[in-house]
């Protein structure tokens, strides 16, 4: 892993040239100033390590994998964990060399991501904000997911203390985790702005200018909302399956 991640904390990443003691700009303001590249630079400045990802090619993926299971949602290199960086110059080179490319952010180094169905996420976000809980960056995907960015669980010295991503959600097996997915070590998510097949997008709801919170401060609200969401869907499915008389 790049040495810069050992030197930086989430807070240090936010103390960068684009802040310089001024009030942090919101994602909307950043986009207005410089568009897509400015948003990616702001994400990196907030400490989110980025790497190049695939992008839509019509309704398919730009990669050459037949039947790609995660079109436009995966890194372009198997070395994405070591390539992930917050270095502004490198990100600028990537963006200008391949302007269509999406970007992923590697989780488990500086930050984790709590990934929930969008309806549950909206409910939880409203509850958290109304309760005065500090909520960090939040993104929303057009395919029905909401991403809550948090501090990582940490890097314990004992390797056996790791809780690897496979216990939560692996990027290519997310269908097995329809409720809450916790992306940590060994995982990644798309970072806004990103394009998905079918004209869908991934965008910030709350931008990277918001400090990363402790994941446990959000977990109860998110799990409760996911449980209600699952219960409602189960009731709807049972109602749909119930025979109706004309």
Biotite code that builds the C-alpha atoms (Angstrom):
import biotite.structure as struc

atoms = struc.array([
    struc.Atom([0.000, 0.000, 0.000], chain_id="A", res_id=1, res_name="UNK", atom_name="CA", element="C"),
    struc.Atom([1.317, 3.470, -0.765], chain_id="A", res_id=2, res_name="UNK", atom_name="CA", element="C"),
    struc.Atom([3.222, 4.995, 2.141], chain_id="A", res_id=3, res_name="UNK", atom_name="CA", element="C"),
    struc.Atom([1.157, 8.161, 1.992], chain_id="A", res_id=4, res_name="UNK", atom_name="CA", element="C"),
    struc.Atom([-1.815, 6.396, 3.580], chain_id="A", res_id=5, res_name="UNK", atom_name="CA", element="C"),
    struc.Atom([0.222, 5.574, 6.644], chain_id="A", res_id=6, res_name="UNK", atom_name="CA", element="C"),
    struc.Atom([1.116, 9.229, 7.003], chain_id="A", res_id=7, res_name="UNK", atom_name="CA", element="C"),
    struc.Atom([-2.331, 10.678, 6.482], chain_id="A", res_id=8, res_name="UNK", atom_name="CA", element="C"),
    struc.Atom([-5.440, 10.515, 8.566], chain_id="A", res_id=9, res_name="UNK", atom_name="CA", element="C"),
    struc.Atom([-8.861, 11.522, 7.310], chain_id="A", res_id=10, res_name="UNK", atom_name="CA", element="C"),
    struc.Atom([-8.459, 14.872, 9.053], chain_id="A", res_id=11, res_name="UNK", atom_name="CA", element="C"),
    struc.Atom([-5.014, 15.491, 7.574], chain_id="A", res_id=12, res_name="UNK", atom_name="CA", element="C"),
    struc.Atom([-6.327, 14.791, 4.104], chain_id="A", res_id=13, res_name="UNK", atom_name="CA", element="C"),
    struc.Atom([-8.914, 17.497, 4.557], chain_id="A", res_id=14, res_name="UNK", atom_name="CA", element="C"),
    struc.Atom([-6.290, 20.089, 5.545], chain_id="A", res_id=15, res_name="UNK", atom_name="CA", element="C"),
    struc.Atom([-5.168, 20.635, 1.988], chain_id="A", res_id=16, res_name="UNK", atom_name="CA", element="C"),
    struc.Atom([-4.540, 23.354, -0.534], chain_id="A", res_id=17, res_name="UNK", atom_name="CA", element="C"),
    struc.Atom([-8.156, 23.632, -1.578], chain_id="A", res_id=18, res_name="UNK", atom_name="CA", element="C"),
    struc.Atom([-9.206, 24.428, 2.009], chain_id="A", res_id=19, res_name="UNK", atom_name="CA", element="C"),
    struc.Atom([-6.457, 26.822, 3.210], chain_id="A", res_id=20, res_name="UNK", atom_name="CA", element="C"),
    struc.Atom([-8.403, 27.943, 6.233], chain_id="A", res_id=21, res_name="UNK", atom_name="CA", element="C"),
    struc.Atom([-11.527, 28.902, 4.317], chain_id="A", res_id=22, res_name="UNK", atom_name="CA", element="C"),
    struc.Atom([-14.990, 27.467, 4.776], chain_id="A", res_id=23, res_name="UNK", atom_name="CA", element="C"),
    struc.Atom([-15.066, 24.171, 2.866], chain_id="A", res_id=24, res_name="UNK", atom_name="CA", element="C"),
    struc.Atom([-17.029, 24.371, -0.355], chain_id="A", res_id=25, res_name="UNK", atom_name="CA", element="C"),
    struc.Atom([-19.975, 22.092, -0.860], chain_id="A", res_id=26, res_name="UNK", atom_name="CA", element="C"),
    struc.Atom([-20.114, 19.586, -3.710], chain_id="A", res_id=27, res_name="UNK", atom_name="CA", element="C"),
    struc.Atom([-22.471, 21.833, -5.690], chain_id="A", res_id=28, res_name="UNK", atom_name="CA", element="C"),
    struc.Atom([-20.102, 24.810, -5.392], chain_id="A", res_id=29, res_name="UNK", atom_name="CA", element="C"),
    struc.Atom([-17.100, 22.677, -6.342], chain_id="A", res_id=30, res_name="UNK", atom_name="CA", element="C"),
    struc.Atom([-18.904, 21.299, -9.395], chain_id="A", res_id=31, res_name="UNK", atom_name="CA", element="C"),
    struc.Atom([-19.825, 24.817, -10.487], chain_id="A", res_id=32, res_name="UNK", atom_name="CA", element="C"),
    struc.Atom([-16.189, 25.924, -10.152], chain_id="A", res_id=33, res_name="UNK", atom_name="CA", element="C"),
    struc.Atom([-14.563, 23.126, -12.108], chain_id="A", res_id=34, res_name="UNK", atom_name="CA", element="C"),
    struc.Atom([-16.927, 20.262, -12.815], chain_id="A", res_id=35, res_name="UNK", atom_name="CA", element="C"),
    struc.Atom([-16.008, 16.600, -12.641], chain_id="A", res_id=36, res_name="UNK", atom_name="CA", element="C"),
    struc.Atom([-12.271, 16.986, -12.179], chain_id="A", res_id=37, res_name="UNK", atom_name="CA", element="C"),
    struc.Atom([-12.764, 19.445, -9.317], chain_id="A", res_id=38, res_name="UNK", atom_name="CA", element="C"),
    struc.Atom([-15.108, 17.022, -7.538], chain_id="A", res_id=39, res_name="UNK", atom_name="CA", element="C"),
    struc.Atom([-12.598, 14.180, -7.834], chain_id="A", res_id=40, res_name="UNK", atom_name="CA", element="C"),
    struc.Atom([-9.769, 16.407, -6.581], chain_id="A", res_id=41, res_name="UNK", atom_name="CA", element="C"),
    struc.Atom([-11.953, 17.469, -3.649], chain_id="A", res_id=42, res_name="UNK", atom_name="CA", element="C"),
    struc.Atom([-12.638, 13.823, -2.785], chain_id="A", res_id=43, res_name="UNK", atom_name="CA", element="C"),
    struc.Atom([-8.913, 13.063, -2.830], chain_id="A", res_id=44, res_name="UNK", atom_name="CA", element="C"),
    struc.Atom([-8.181, 16.179, -0.774], chain_id="A", res_id=45, res_name="UNK", atom_name="CA", element="C"),
    struc.Atom([-10.631, 14.866, 1.828], chain_id="A", res_id=46, res_name="UNK", atom_name="CA", element="C"),
    struc.Atom([-8.496, 11.738, 2.125], chain_id="A", res_id=47, res_name="UNK", atom_name="CA", element="C"),
    struc.Atom([-10.369, 9.334, -0.176], chain_id="A", res_id=48, res_name="UNK", atom_name="CA", element="C"),
    struc.Atom([-7.827, 7.261, -2.160], chain_id="A", res_id=49, res_name="UNK", atom_name="CA", element="C"),
    struc.Atom([-8.874, 6.998, -5.825], chain_id="A", res_id=50, res_name="UNK", atom_name="CA", element="C"),
    struc.Atom([-8.118, 4.666, -8.710], chain_id="A", res_id=51, res_name="UNK", atom_name="CA", element="C"),
    struc.Atom([-9.383, 4.504, -12.288], chain_id="A", res_id=52, res_name="UNK", atom_name="CA", element="C"),
    struc.Atom([-12.474, 2.426, -13.010], chain_id="A", res_id=53, res_name="UNK", atom_name="CA", element="C"),
    struc.Atom([-14.402, 1.221, -16.026], chain_id="A", res_id=54, res_name="UNK", atom_name="CA", element="C"),
    struc.Atom([-17.158, 3.287, -17.628], chain_id="A", res_id=55, res_name="UNK", atom_name="CA", element="C"),
    struc.Atom([-20.337, 2.647, -19.652], chain_id="A", res_id=56, res_name="UNK", atom_name="CA", element="C"),
    struc.Atom([-20.084, 1.744, -23.305], chain_id="A", res_id=57, res_name="UNK", atom_name="CA", element="C"),
    struc.Atom([-23.701, 1.918, -24.340], chain_id="A", res_id=58, res_name="UNK", atom_name="CA", element="C"),
    struc.Atom([-25.486, -0.512, -22.022], chain_id="A", res_id=59, res_name="UNK", atom_name="CA", element="C"),
    struc.Atom([-22.292, -2.510, -21.564], chain_id="A", res_id=60, res_name="UNK", atom_name="CA", element="C"),
    struc.Atom([-18.985, -2.061, -19.782], chain_id="A", res_id=61, res_name="UNK", atom_name="CA", element="C"),
    struc.Atom([-15.878, -0.510, -21.292], chain_id="A", res_id=62, res_name="UNK", atom_name="CA", element="C"),
    struc.Atom([-13.850, -3.570, -20.207], chain_id="A", res_id=63, res_name="UNK", atom_name="CA", element="C"),
    struc.Atom([-13.372, -6.513, -22.551], chain_id="A", res_id=64, res_name="UNK", atom_name="CA", element="C"),
    struc.Atom([-14.913, -9.031, -20.147], chain_id="A", res_id=65, res_name="UNK", atom_name="CA", element="C"),
    struc.Atom([-17.840, -10.855, -21.731], chain_id="A", res_id=66, res_name="UNK", atom_name="CA", element="C"),
    struc.Atom([-20.896, -10.552, -19.511], chain_id="A", res_id=67, res_name="UNK", atom_name="CA", element="C"),
    struc.Atom([-19.162, -8.253, -17.020], chain_id="A", res_id=68, res_name="UNK", atom_name="CA", element="C"),
    struc.Atom([-21.079, -8.720, -13.719], chain_id="A", res_id=69, res_name="UNK", atom_name="CA", element="C"),
    struc.Atom([-20.461, -5.152, -12.521], chain_id="A", res_id=70, res_name="UNK", atom_name="CA", element="C"),
    struc.Atom([-20.424, -2.984, -15.654], chain_id="A", res_id=71, res_name="UNK", atom_name="CA", element="C"),
    struc.Atom([-18.781, 0.430, -15.146], chain_id="A", res_id=72, res_name="UNK", atom_name="CA", element="C"),
    struc.Atom([-18.439, -0.275, -11.400], chain_id="A", res_id=73, res_name="UNK", atom_name="CA", element="C"),
    struc.Atom([-15.029, -1.943, -11.128], chain_id="A", res_id=74, res_name="UNK", atom_name="CA", element="C"),
    struc.Atom([-11.351, -0.857, -11.292], chain_id="A", res_id=75, res_name="UNK", atom_name="CA", element="C"),
    struc.Atom([-9.481, -1.195, -14.558], chain_id="A", res_id=76, res_name="UNK", atom_name="CA", element="C"),
    struc.Atom([-6.392, -2.695, -12.903], chain_id="A", res_id=77, res_name="UNK", atom_name="CA", element="C"),
    struc.Atom([-5.959, -5.711, -10.632], chain_id="A", res_id=78, res_name="UNK", atom_name="CA", element="C"),
    struc.Atom([-3.452, -3.535, -8.749], chain_id="A", res_id=79, res_name="UNK", atom_name="CA", element="C"),
    struc.Atom([-6.110, -1.006, -7.768], chain_id="A", res_id=80, res_name="UNK", atom_name="CA", element="C"),
    struc.Atom([-5.293, -1.234, -4.060], chain_id="A", res_id=81, res_name="UNK", atom_name="CA", element="C"),
    struc.Atom([-1.676, -0.214, -4.535], chain_id="A", res_id=82, res_name="UNK", atom_name="CA", element="C"),
    struc.Atom([-2.521, 2.299, -7.260], chain_id="A", res_id=83, res_name="UNK", atom_name="CA", element="C"),
    struc.Atom([-5.160, 4.078, -5.154], chain_id="A", res_id=84, res_name="UNK", atom_name="CA", element="C"),
    struc.Atom([-3.893, 7.531, -4.292], chain_id="A", res_id=85, res_name="UNK", atom_name="CA", element="C"),
    struc.Atom([-4.819, 10.984, -3.073], chain_id="A", res_id=86, res_name="UNK", atom_name="CA", element="C"),
    struc.Atom([-2.048, 12.593, -5.139], chain_id="A", res_id=87, res_name="UNK", atom_name="CA", element="C"),
    struc.Atom([-3.595, 15.476, -7.054], chain_id="A", res_id=88, res_name="UNK", atom_name="CA", element="C"),
    struc.Atom([-1.139, 15.399, -9.959], chain_id="A", res_id=89, res_name="UNK", atom_name="CA", element="C"),
    struc.Atom([-1.729, 11.693, -10.572], chain_id="A", res_id=90, res_name="UNK", atom_name="CA", element="C"),
    struc.Atom([-5.506, 12.077, -10.474], chain_id="A", res_id=91, res_name="UNK", atom_name="CA", element="C"),
    struc.Atom([-5.325, 15.005, -12.896], chain_id="A", res_id=92, res_name="UNK", atom_name="CA", element="C"),
    struc.Atom([-3.247, 12.871, -15.291], chain_id="A", res_id=93, res_name="UNK", atom_name="CA", element="C"),
    struc.Atom([-5.773, 10.042, -15.106], chain_id="A", res_id=94, res_name="UNK", atom_name="CA", element="C"),
    struc.Atom([-8.745, 12.326, -15.690], chain_id="A", res_id=95, res_name="UNK", atom_name="CA", element="C"),
    struc.Atom([-7.150, 14.064, -18.668], chain_id="A", res_id=96, res_name="UNK", atom_name="CA", element="C"),
    struc.Atom([-5.819, 10.849, -20.211], chain_id="A", res_id=97, res_name="UNK", atom_name="CA", element="C"),
    struc.Atom([-9.166, 9.029, -19.965], chain_id="A", res_id=98, res_name="UNK", atom_name="CA", element="C"),
    struc.Atom([-11.932, 11.615, -19.459], chain_id="A", res_id=99, res_name="UNK", atom_name="CA", element="C"),
    struc.Atom([-14.702, 8.994, -19.650], chain_id="A", res_id=100, res_name="UNK", atom_name="CA", element="C"),
    struc.Atom([-13.331, 6.817, -16.856], chain_id="A", res_id=101, res_name="UNK", atom_name="CA", element="C"),
    struc.Atom([-15.139, 6.423, -13.565], chain_id="A", res_id=102, res_name="UNK", atom_name="CA", element="C"),
    struc.Atom([-13.161, 6.317, -10.322], chain_id="A", res_id=103, res_name="UNK", atom_name="CA", element="C"),
    struc.Atom([-13.410, 3.993, -7.346], chain_id="A", res_id=104, res_name="UNK", atom_name="CA", element="C"),
    struc.Atom([-12.281, 4.785, -3.838], chain_id="A", res_id=105, res_name="UNK", atom_name="CA", element="C"),
    struc.Atom([-10.579, 1.992, -1.912], chain_id="A", res_id=106, res_name="UNK", atom_name="CA", element="C"),
    struc.Atom([-12.141, 1.350, 1.485], chain_id="A", res_id=107, res_name="UNK", atom_name="CA", element="C"),
    struc.Atom([-10.460, 0.106, 4.639], chain_id="A", res_id=108, res_name="UNK", atom_name="CA", element="C"),
    struc.Atom([-7.454, 2.435, 4.441], chain_id="A", res_id=109, res_name="UNK", atom_name="CA", element="C"),
    struc.Atom([-8.812, 5.830, 5.466], chain_id="A", res_id=110, res_name="UNK", atom_name="CA", element="C"),
    struc.Atom([-12.547, 5.269, 5.280], chain_id="A", res_id=111, res_name="UNK", atom_name="CA", element="C"),
    struc.Atom([-15.260, 2.630, 5.162], chain_id="A", res_id=112, res_name="UNK", atom_name="CA", element="C"),
    struc.Atom([-18.617, 2.873, 3.389], chain_id="A", res_id=113, res_name="UNK", atom_name="CA", element="C"),
    struc.Atom([-21.998, 1.790, 4.727], chain_id="A", res_id=114, res_name="UNK", atom_name="CA", element="C"),
    struc.Atom([-24.045, 0.932, 1.643], chain_id="A", res_id=115, res_name="UNK", atom_name="CA", element="C"),
    struc.Atom([-27.839, 0.672, 1.989], chain_id="A", res_id=116, res_name="UNK", atom_name="CA", element="C"),
    struc.Atom([-30.984, 0.683, -0.195], chain_id="A", res_id=117, res_name="UNK", atom_name="CA", element="C"),
    struc.Atom([-31.796, 4.259, -1.131], chain_id="A", res_id=118, res_name="UNK", atom_name="CA", element="C"),
    struc.Atom([-35.214, 4.340, 0.580], chain_id="A", res_id=119, res_name="UNK", atom_name="CA", element="C"),
    struc.Atom([-33.700, 3.110, 3.843], chain_id="A", res_id=120, res_name="UNK", atom_name="CA", element="C"),
    struc.Atom([-30.804, 5.535, 3.414], chain_id="A", res_id=121, res_name="UNK", atom_name="CA", element="C"),
    struc.Atom([-33.048, 8.550, 2.969], chain_id="A", res_id=122, res_name="UNK", atom_name="CA", element="C"),
    struc.Atom([-35.061, 7.630, 6.054], chain_id="A", res_id=123, res_name="UNK", atom_name="CA", element="C"),
    struc.Atom([-31.908, 7.117, 8.126], chain_id="A", res_id=124, res_name="UNK", atom_name="CA", element="C"),
    struc.Atom([-30.311, 10.332, 6.868], chain_id="A", res_id=125, res_name="UNK", atom_name="CA", element="C"),
    struc.Atom([-33.360, 12.377, 7.856], chain_id="A", res_id=126, res_name="UNK", atom_name="CA", element="C"),
    struc.Atom([-33.419, 10.746, 11.289], chain_id="A", res_id=127, res_name="UNK", atom_name="CA", element="C"),
    struc.Atom([-29.703, 11.274, 11.868], chain_id="A", res_id=128, res_name="UNK", atom_name="CA", element="C"),
    struc.Atom([-29.714, 14.924, 10.818], chain_id="A", res_id=129, res_name="UNK", atom_name="CA", element="C"),
    struc.Atom([-32.825, 15.722, 12.854], chain_id="A", res_id=130, res_name="UNK", atom_name="CA", element="C"),
    struc.Atom([-31.144, 14.114, 15.895], chain_id="A", res_id=131, res_name="UNK", atom_name="CA", element="C"),
    struc.Atom([-28.049, 16.260, 15.469], chain_id="A", res_id=132, res_name="UNK", atom_name="CA", element="C"),
    struc.Atom([-25.771, 13.322, 14.652], chain_id="A", res_id=133, res_name="UNK", atom_name="CA", element="C"),
    struc.Atom([-22.677, 14.238, 12.652], chain_id="A", res_id=134, res_name="UNK", atom_name="CA", element="C"),
    struc.Atom([-23.118, 12.676, 9.209], chain_id="A", res_id=135, res_name="UNK", atom_name="CA", element="C"),
    struc.Atom([-20.211, 12.667, 6.796], chain_id="A", res_id=136, res_name="UNK", atom_name="CA", element="C"),
    struc.Atom([-20.199, 12.456, 3.002], chain_id="A", res_id=137, res_name="UNK", atom_name="CA", element="C"),
    struc.Atom([-23.174, 10.641, 1.475], chain_id="A", res_id=138, res_name="UNK", atom_name="CA", element="C"),
    struc.Atom([-23.572, 9.558, -2.141], chain_id="A", res_id=139, res_name="UNK", atom_name="CA", element="C"),
    struc.Atom([-26.513, 8.145, -4.056], chain_id="A", res_id=140, res_name="UNK", atom_name="CA", element="C"),
    struc.Atom([-26.505, 5.765, -7.006], chain_id="A", res_id=141, res_name="UNK", atom_name="CA", element="C"),
    struc.Atom([-29.154, 5.808, -9.709], chain_id="A", res_id=142, res_name="UNK", atom_name="CA", element="C"),
    struc.Atom([-29.521, 2.048, -9.366], chain_id="A", res_id=143, res_name="UNK", atom_name="CA", element="C"),
    struc.Atom([-31.009, 2.390, -5.900], chain_id="A", res_id=144, res_name="UNK", atom_name="CA", element="C"),
    struc.Atom([-28.210, 2.513, -3.321], chain_id="A", res_id=145, res_name="UNK", atom_name="CA", element="C"),
    struc.Atom([-26.999, 5.155, -0.869], chain_id="A", res_id=146, res_name="UNK", atom_name="CA", element="C"),
    struc.Atom([-23.422, 5.286, 0.441], chain_id="A", res_id=147, res_name="UNK", atom_name="CA", element="C"),
    struc.Atom([-22.485, 6.675, 3.868], chain_id="A", res_id=148, res_name="UNK", atom_name="CA", element="C"),
    struc.Atom([-18.748, 7.407, 4.102], chain_id="A", res_id=149, res_name="UNK", atom_name="CA", element="C"),
    struc.Atom([-17.242, 6.918, 7.563], chain_id="A", res_id=150, res_name="UNK", atom_name="CA", element="C"),
    struc.Atom([-13.899, 6.542, 9.259], chain_id="A", res_id=151, res_name="UNK", atom_name="CA", element="C"),
    struc.Atom([-12.405, 3.088, 8.844], chain_id="A", res_id=152, res_name="UNK", atom_name="CA", element="C"),
    struc.Atom([-12.545, 0.503, 11.613], chain_id="A", res_id=153, res_name="UNK", atom_name="CA", element="C"),
    struc.Atom([-8.806, 0.967, 12.013], chain_id="A", res_id=154, res_name="UNK", atom_name="CA", element="C"),
    struc.Atom([-5.728, -1.130, 11.376], chain_id="A", res_id=155, res_name="UNK", atom_name="CA", element="C"),
    struc.Atom([-5.133, -3.474, 14.343], chain_id="A", res_id=156, res_name="UNK", atom_name="CA", element="C"),
    struc.Atom([-1.635, -4.867, 14.769], chain_id="A", res_id=157, res_name="UNK", atom_name="CA", element="C"),
    struc.Atom([-2.981, -8.402, 15.089], chain_id="A", res_id=158, res_name="UNK", atom_name="CA", element="C"),
    struc.Atom([-3.957, -9.605, 11.614], chain_id="A", res_id=159, res_name="UNK", atom_name="CA", element="C"),
    struc.Atom([-6.554, -11.937, 13.175], chain_id="A", res_id=160, res_name="UNK", atom_name="CA", element="C"),
    struc.Atom([-8.474, -8.884, 14.397], chain_id="A", res_id=161, res_name="UNK", atom_name="CA", element="C"),
    struc.Atom([-9.276, -7.781, 10.853], chain_id="A", res_id=162, res_name="UNK", atom_name="CA", element="C"),
    struc.Atom([-12.892, -8.079, 9.850], chain_id="A", res_id=163, res_name="UNK", atom_name="CA", element="C"),
    struc.Atom([-12.417, -8.587, 6.116], chain_id="A", res_id=164, res_name="UNK", atom_name="CA", element="C"),
    struc.Atom([-14.837, -7.342, 3.523], chain_id="A", res_id=165, res_name="UNK", atom_name="CA", element="C"),
    struc.Atom([-15.990, -10.852, 2.606], chain_id="A", res_id=166, res_name="UNK", atom_name="CA", element="C"),
    struc.Atom([-17.926, -10.948, 5.897], chain_id="A", res_id=167, res_name="UNK", atom_name="CA", element="C"),
    struc.Atom([-19.887, -7.900, 4.746], chain_id="A", res_id=168, res_name="UNK", atom_name="CA", element="C"),
    struc.Atom([-19.937, -7.218, 1.019], chain_id="A", res_id=169, res_name="UNK", atom_name="CA", element="C"),
    struc.Atom([-17.590, -8.056, -1.799], chain_id="A", res_id=170, res_name="UNK", atom_name="CA", element="C"),
    struc.Atom([-17.799, -5.781, -4.854], chain_id="A", res_id=171, res_name="UNK", atom_name="CA", element="C"),
    struc.Atom([-18.758, -8.634, -7.198], chain_id="A", res_id=172, res_name="UNK", atom_name="CA", element="C"),
    struc.Atom([-21.172, -10.412, -4.849], chain_id="A", res_id=173, res_name="UNK", atom_name="CA", element="C"),
    struc.Atom([-23.297, -7.502, -3.654], chain_id="A", res_id=174, res_name="UNK", atom_name="CA", element="C"),
    struc.Atom([-26.520, -9.202, -4.772], chain_id="A", res_id=175, res_name="UNK", atom_name="CA", element="C"),
    struc.Atom([-26.040, -11.513, -1.791], chain_id="A", res_id=176, res_name="UNK", atom_name="CA", element="C"),
    struc.Atom([-26.304, -8.494, 0.531], chain_id="A", res_id=177, res_name="UNK", atom_name="CA", element="C"),
    struc.Atom([-29.554, -6.716, -0.369], chain_id="A", res_id=178, res_name="UNK", atom_name="CA", element="C"),
    struc.Atom([-29.689, -4.804, 2.913], chain_id="A", res_id=179, res_name="UNK", atom_name="CA", element="C"),
    struc.Atom([-26.763, -3.161, 4.670], chain_id="A", res_id=180, res_name="UNK", atom_name="CA", element="C"),
    struc.Atom([-23.351, -3.691, 3.077], chain_id="A", res_id=181, res_name="UNK", atom_name="CA", element="C"),
    struc.Atom([-20.257, -2.605, 4.998], chain_id="A", res_id=182, res_name="UNK", atom_name="CA", element="C"),
    struc.Atom([-17.354, -1.958, 2.640], chain_id="A", res_id=183, res_name="UNK", atom_name="CA", element="C"),
    struc.Atom([-14.075, -2.151, 4.524], chain_id="A", res_id=184, res_name="UNK", atom_name="CA", element="C"),
    struc.Atom([-10.681, -3.727, 3.885], chain_id="A", res_id=185, res_name="UNK", atom_name="CA", element="C"),
    struc.Atom([-10.376, -5.143, 0.376], chain_id="A", res_id=186, res_name="UNK", atom_name="CA", element="C"),
    struc.Atom([-13.437, -3.410, -1.049], chain_id="A", res_id=187, res_name="UNK", atom_name="CA", element="C"),
    struc.Atom([-14.251, -0.274, -2.993], chain_id="A", res_id=188, res_name="UNK", atom_name="CA", element="C"),
    struc.Atom([-17.171, 1.848, -4.165], chain_id="A", res_id=189, res_name="UNK", atom_name="CA", element="C"),
    struc.Atom([-17.609, 4.274, -7.016], chain_id="A", res_id=190, res_name="UNK", atom_name="CA", element="C"),
    struc.Atom([-16.853, 7.846, -6.050], chain_id="A", res_id=191, res_name="UNK", atom_name="CA", element="C"),
    struc.Atom([-19.015, 10.639, -7.509], chain_id="A", res_id=192, res_name="UNK", atom_name="CA", element="C"),
    struc.Atom([-19.394, 11.811, -10.110], chain_id="A", res_id=193, res_name="UNK", atom_name="CA", element="C"),
    struc.Atom([-19.734, 8.493, -11.962], chain_id="A", res_id=194, res_name="UNK", atom_name="CA", element="C"),
    struc.Atom([-21.730, 7.213, -14.927], chain_id="A", res_id=195, res_name="UNK", atom_name="CA", element="C"),
    struc.Atom([-23.570, 3.877, -15.033], chain_id="A", res_id=196, res_name="UNK", atom_name="CA", element="C"),
    struc.Atom([-25.118, 2.041, -17.994], chain_id="A", res_id=197, res_name="UNK", atom_name="CA", element="C"),
    struc.Atom([-28.571, 3.246, -18.970], chain_id="A", res_id=198, res_name="UNK", atom_name="CA", element="C"),
    struc.Atom([-27.820, 6.888, -18.246], chain_id="A", res_id=199, res_name="UNK", atom_name="CA", element="C"),
    struc.Atom([-27.738, 6.383, -14.469], chain_id="A", res_id=200, res_name="UNK", atom_name="CA", element="C"),
    struc.Atom([-25.305, 8.327, -12.294], chain_id="A", res_id=201, res_name="UNK", atom_name="CA", element="C"),
    struc.Atom([-23.630, 8.315, -8.887], chain_id="A", res_id=202, res_name="UNK", atom_name="CA", element="C"),
    struc.Atom([-23.753, 11.749, -7.231], chain_id="A", res_id=203, res_name="UNK", atom_name="CA", element="C"),
    struc.Atom([-23.031, 13.401, -3.898], chain_id="A", res_id=204, res_name="UNK", atom_name="CA", element="C"),
    struc.Atom([-25.964, 14.037, -1.563], chain_id="A", res_id=205, res_name="UNK", atom_name="CA", element="C"),
    struc.Atom([-23.521, 15.485, 1.006], chain_id="A", res_id=206, res_name="UNK", atom_name="CA", element="C"),
    struc.Atom([-20.098, 16.261, -0.397], chain_id="A", res_id=207, res_name="UNK", atom_name="CA", element="C"),
    struc.Atom([-16.598, 15.279, 0.730], chain_id="A", res_id=208, res_name="UNK", atom_name="CA", element="C"),
    struc.Atom([-16.204, 18.560, 2.640], chain_id="A", res_id=209, res_name="UNK", atom_name="CA", element="C"),
    struc.Atom([-18.050, 16.905, 5.559], chain_id="A", res_id=210, res_name="UNK", atom_name="CA", element="C"),
    struc.Atom([-15.728, 15.198, 8.100], chain_id="A", res_id=211, res_name="UNK", atom_name="CA", element="C"),
    struc.Atom([-15.830, 11.407, 8.250], chain_id="A", res_id=212, res_name="UNK", atom_name="CA", element="C"),
    struc.Atom([-17.835, 10.183, 11.290], chain_id="A", res_id=213, res_name="UNK", atom_name="CA", element="C"),
    struc.Atom([-17.377, 7.080, 13.412], chain_id="A", res_id=214, res_name="UNK", atom_name="CA", element="C"),
    struc.Atom([-19.344, 4.307, 11.658], chain_id="A", res_id=215, res_name="UNK", atom_name="CA", element="C"),
    struc.Atom([-20.919, 3.160, 14.926], chain_id="A", res_id=216, res_name="UNK", atom_name="CA", element="C"),
    struc.Atom([-22.629, 6.545, 15.293], chain_id="A", res_id=217, res_name="UNK", atom_name="CA", element="C"),
    struc.Atom([-24.646, 5.800, 12.131], chain_id="A", res_id=218, res_name="UNK", atom_name="CA", element="C"),
    struc.Atom([-25.075, 2.060, 12.417], chain_id="A", res_id=219, res_name="UNK", atom_name="CA", element="C"),
    struc.Atom([-28.210, 1.876, 14.564], chain_id="A", res_id=220, res_name="UNK", atom_name="CA", element="C"),
    struc.Atom([-30.188, 4.279, 12.384], chain_id="A", res_id=221, res_name="UNK", atom_name="CA", element="C"),
    struc.Atom([-29.075, 2.519, 9.207], chain_id="A", res_id=222, res_name="UNK", atom_name="CA", element="C"),
    struc.Atom([-29.815, -1.012, 10.445], chain_id="A", res_id=223, res_name="UNK", atom_name="CA", element="C"),
    struc.Atom([-33.224, 0.044, 11.786], chain_id="A", res_id=224, res_name="UNK", atom_name="CA", element="C"),
    struc.Atom([-34.132, 1.675, 8.478], chain_id="A", res_id=225, res_name="UNK", atom_name="CA", element="C"),
    struc.Atom([-32.920, -1.372, 6.531], chain_id="A", res_id=226, res_name="UNK", atom_name="CA", element="C"),
    struc.Atom([-35.002, -3.674, 8.745], chain_id="A", res_id=227, res_name="UNK", atom_name="CA", element="C"),
    struc.Atom([-38.128, -1.596, 8.108], chain_id="A", res_id=228, res_name="UNK", atom_name="CA", element="C"),
    struc.Atom([-37.324, -1.474, 4.386], chain_id="A", res_id=229, res_name="UNK", atom_name="CA", element="C"),
    struc.Atom([-36.919, -5.275, 4.269], chain_id="A", res_id=230, res_name="UNK", atom_name="CA", element="C"),
    struc.Atom([-40.140, -5.783, 6.236], chain_id="A", res_id=231, res_name="UNK", atom_name="CA", element="C"),
    struc.Atom([-42.118, -3.524, 3.918], chain_id="A", res_id=232, res_name="UNK", atom_name="CA", element="C"),
    struc.Atom([-40.753, -5.284, 0.828], chain_id="A", res_id=233, res_name="UNK", atom_name="CA", element="C"),
    struc.Atom([-41.561, -8.687, 2.306], chain_id="A", res_id=234, res_name="UNK", atom_name="CA", element="C"),
    struc.Atom([-45.135, -7.564, 3.023], chain_id="A", res_id=235, res_name="UNK", atom_name="CA", element="C"),
    struc.Atom([-45.478, -6.219, -0.524], chain_id="A", res_id=236, res_name="UNK", atom_name="CA", element="C"),
    struc.Atom([-44.171, -9.500, -1.966], chain_id="A", res_id=237, res_name="UNK", atom_name="CA", element="C"),
    struc.Atom([-46.608, -11.523, 0.143], chain_id="A", res_id=238, res_name="UNK", atom_name="CA", element="C"),
    struc.Atom([-49.501, -9.291, -0.912], chain_id="A", res_id=239, res_name="UNK", atom_name="CA", element="C"),
    struc.Atom([-48.529, -9.613, -4.562], chain_id="A", res_id=240, res_name="UNK", atom_name="CA", element="C"),
    struc.Atom([-48.391, -13.405, -4.238], chain_id="A", res_id=241, res_name="UNK", atom_name="CA", element="C"),
    struc.Atom([-51.793, -13.640, -2.504], chain_id="A", res_id=242, res_name="UNK", atom_name="CA", element="C"),
    struc.Atom([-54.533, -14.842, -4.896], chain_id="A", res_id=243, res_name="UNK", atom_name="CA", element="C"),
    struc.Atom([-57.024, -12.130, -5.795], chain_id="A", res_id=244, res_name="UNK", atom_name="CA", element="C"),
    struc.Atom([-60.605, -12.583, -6.916], chain_id="A", res_id=245, res_name="UNK", atom_name="CA", element="C"),
    struc.Atom([-62.037, -10.459, -9.660], chain_id="A", res_id=246, res_name="UNK", atom_name="CA", element="C"),
])
